[in-house]
Structures are given as structure tokens and as C-alpha cells.
Amino acid sequence: MKPNSVHGGVKTHSSRSSSRRSELIALKQAEAESAKIKLKYTQQQQEAALTFETKGRIRSESLSSFSAKSF
């Protein structure tokens, strides 16, 4: 056990509970941060896919327009 000067070097129940609460809070914060990162990544992937799809459609329309004008 970690030293606790108030209780002769023995950790009390309340100090263990406090440590556990702090660990849980840190874990929840890490999970929230991870979720934010995953959401941002997913949004970026969706935006990239949409941009790629739009560019492909524009390129396809341009080629169709060019082919029609050629003849």
C-alpha cells in the first residue's frame, strides 16, 4: 500500500475510493477523447469519399460533353 502520513502509512478506504474515482474519471475522459477522434476520422473519410465521388462525376460529365462536341 502507498504511504499515507495521516494514517501511519496505511491507505484508508476513502483514499482508495478516491483513487479509484480518479482512475474512472481519467478512463472516461480517455474514452470520450477516443470517441471524438473516431468521429472526426469518420467525418473526414465521408468528406473524402464525397469529394472523390463528386470529382469523378464532374470528370465523367466533362468527358461526355467533350465527346458530344467532337462529333
C-alpha angles and dihedrals in degrees: 000000000000117000118262112187094204094060102034097267096310119118112233126222092253093051090049089049090049091051091048091049090051090051091050092049091050090048092050090049091050091049091050091049090049091051091051091051092048091049092050091048091049092049091049091050091051092048091049091050091049092048091049091048092048093048090049092051092048091048091049092049091048092052091048091050092048092049092050092051093049094065 
